[in-house]
């Protein structure tokens, strides 16, 4: 059964760091691009980071560029989101999503191409 499981969220002070994990079952990373999204209270879902199925291409929203890094471990079929210099505006539920693409492709899908979702992990940035 296919499943997406996010973990690693928590409460952190401004300027702190967290590493989120996204374990994927039934979605082999060589055939799926992965997007990290977040949804803040009262706001819509926004994409923040993406990694291609060949692992060579990434894209970041301007709001997290130079602070967040997306990476993956093929052996564990897990994708990570390293978040540094966190700000209160980063407070949200973070979700990852796989999008089917060509095998080992550098293509990065648009947000509308992501349809599978996990339950998310909550990140709260507050002093």
DOVEXDREN-458101 format. One record per residue (C-alpha): residue in one letter; x, y, z. Coordinates in steps of 0.1 Angstrom, whole numbers, always signed. Example, Ala and Ser with C-alpha at 12.3 -4.5 7.8 and 13.67 -1.06 7.14 Angstrom:
site residu = A, px = +123, py = -45, pz = +78
site residu = S, px = +137, py = -11, pz = +71
//
This chain:
site residu = X, px = +0, py = +0, pz = +0
site residu = X, px = +14, py = +34, pz = -9
site residu = X, px = +20, py = +58, pz = +19
site residu = X, px = +38, py = +91, pz = +27
site residu = X, px = +49, py = +97, pz = +62
site residu = X, px = +64, py = +130, pz = +74
site residu = X, px = +83, py = +134, pz = +107
site residu = X, px = +107, py = +157, pz = +125
site residu = X, px = +86, py = +187, pz = +133
site residu = X, px = +85, py = +205, pz = +166
site residu = X, px = +88, py = +237, pz = +185
site residu = X, px = +120, py = +258, pz = +178
site residu = X, px = +131, py = +293, pz = +186
site residu = X, px = +137, py = +318, pz = +159
site residu = X, px = +171, py = +313, pz = +143
site residu = X, px = +170, py = +276, pz = +151
site residu = X, px = +171, py = +246, pz = +128
site residu = X, px = +151, py = +214, pz = +122
site residu = X, px = +154, py = +185, pz = +98
site residu = X, px = +122, py = +170, pz = +84
site residu = X, px = +120, py = +136, pz = +70
site residu = X, px = +96, py = +121, pz = +44
site residu = X, px = +95, py = +83, pz = +42
site residu = X, px = +78, py = +71, pz = +10
site residu = X, px = +63, py = +36, pz = +6
site residu = X, px = +53, py = +26, pz = -29
site residu = X, px = +68, py = +56, pz = -45
site residu = X, px = +104, py = +48, pz = -56
site residu = X, px = +124, py = +79, pz = -57
site residu = X, px = +139, py = +72, pz = -91
site residu = X, px = +105, py = +75, pz = -106
site residu = X, px = +90, py = +104, pz = -86
site residu = X, px = +99, py = +140, pz = -81
site residu = X, px = +92, py = +151, pz = -45
site residu = X, px = +78, py = +184, pz = -33
site residu = X, px = +77, py = +198, pz = +2
site residu = X, px = +48, py = +220, pz = +9
site residu = X, px = +35, py = +239, pz = +39
site residu = X, px = +2, py = +252, pz = +51
site residu = X, px = +1, py = +279, pz = +78
site residu = X, px = -30, py = +285, pz = +99
site residu = X, px = -57, py = +302, pz = +78
site residu = X, px = -36, py = +301, pz = +46
site residu = X, px = -35, py = +280, pz = +15
site residu = X, px = -9, py = +253, pz = +8
site residu = X, px = +23, py = +266, pz = -7
site residu = X, px = +52, py = +247, pz = -23
site residu = X, px = +86, py = +254, pz = -7
site residu = X, px = +112, py = +229, pz = -21
site residu = X, px = +113, py = +203, pz = -48
site residu = X, px = +138, py = +176, pz = -59
site residu = X, px = +138, py = +157, pz = -92
site residu = X, px = +137, py = +120, pz = -97
site residu = X, px = +174, py = +119, pz = -106
site residu = X, px = +183, py = +140, pz = -76
site residu = X, px = +202, py = +166, pz = -97
site residu = X, px = +177, py = +193, pz = -98
site residu = X, px = +161, py = +213, pz = -70
site residu = X, px = +139, py = +244, pz = -68
site residu = X, px = +130, py = +266, pz = -38
site residu = X, px = +105, py = +292, pz = -31
site residu = X, px = +120, py = +326, pz = -26
site residu = X, px = +109, py = +328, pz = +10
site residu = X, px = +131, py = +298, pz = +19
site residu = X, px = +160, py = +301, pz = -5
site residu = X, px = +194, py = +299, pz = +12
site residu = X, px = +178, py = +287, pz = +44
site residu = X, px = +162, py = +254, pz = +34
site residu = X, px = +179, py = +224, pz = +16
site residu = X, px = +161, py = +194, pz = +2
site residu = X, px = +180, py = +161, pz = -2
site residu = X, px = +173, py = +124, pz = -4
site residu = X, px = +185, py = +90, pz = +5
site residu = X, px = +178, py = +65, pz = -22
site residu = X, px = +186, py = +35, pz = +0
site residu = X, px = +160, py = +46, pz = +26
site residu = X, px = +136, py = +60, pz = +0
site residu = X, px = +134, py = +91, pz = +22
site residu = X, px = +136, py = +128, pz = +14
site residu = X, px = +147, py = +154, pz = +39
site residu = X, px = +142, py = +191, pz = +43
site residu = X, px = +169, py = +208, pz = +63
site residu = X, px = +156, py = +241, pz = +77
site residu = X, px = +180, py = +267, pz = +91
site residu = X, px = +176, py = +302, pz = +104
site residu = X, px = +139, py = +295, pz = +110
site residu = X, px = +115, py = +325, pz = +113
site residu = X, px = +80, py = +327, pz = +129
site residu = X, px = +67, py = +330, pz = +93
site residu = X, px = +79, py = +294, pz = +88
site residu = X, px = +53, py = +281, pz = +113
site residu = X, px = +31, py = +257, pz = +94
site residu = X, px = +22, py = +221, pz = +89
site residu = X, px = +48, py = +207, pz = +64
site residu = X, px = +38, py = +180, pz = +39
site residu = X, px = +57, py = +162, pz = +12
site residu = X, px = +42, py = +148, pz = -20
site residu = X, px = +54, py = +125, pz = -48
site residu = X, px = +47, py = +133, pz = -84
site residu = X, px = +51, py = +106, pz = -110
site residu = X, px = +77, py = +116, pz = -137
site residu = X, px = +101, py = +98, pz = -161
site residu = X, px = +127, py = +75, pz = -146
site residu = X, px = +157, py = +94, pz = -134
site residu = X, px = +146, py = +127, pz = -149
site residu = X, px = +157, py = +162, pz = -140
site residu = X, px = +121, py = +175, pz = -145
site residu = X, px = +105, py = +194, pz = -116
site residu = X, px = +67, py = +193, pz = -117
site residu = X, px = +44, py = +223, pz = -112
site residu = X, px = +23, py = +223, pz = -80
site residu = X, px = -8, py = +210, pz = -97
site residu = X, px = +10, py = +178, pz = -106
site residu = X, px = +13, py = +167, pz = -69
site residu = X, px = -17, py = +146, pz = -58
site residu = X, px = -6, py = +123, pz = -31
site residu = X, px = -3, py = +136, pz = +5
site residu = X, px = +9, py = +124, pz = +39
site residu = X, px = -5, py = +137, pz = +72
site residu = X, px = +22, py = +163, pz = +76
site residu = X, px = +44, py = +173, pz = +105
site residu = X, px = +39, py = +206, pz = +125
site residu = X, px = +66, py = +232, pz = +128
site residu = X, px = +62, py = +260, pz = +152
site residu = X, px = +88, py = +288, pz = +154
site residu = X, px = +83, py = +309, pz = +185
site residu = X, px = +103, py = +323, pz = +214
//
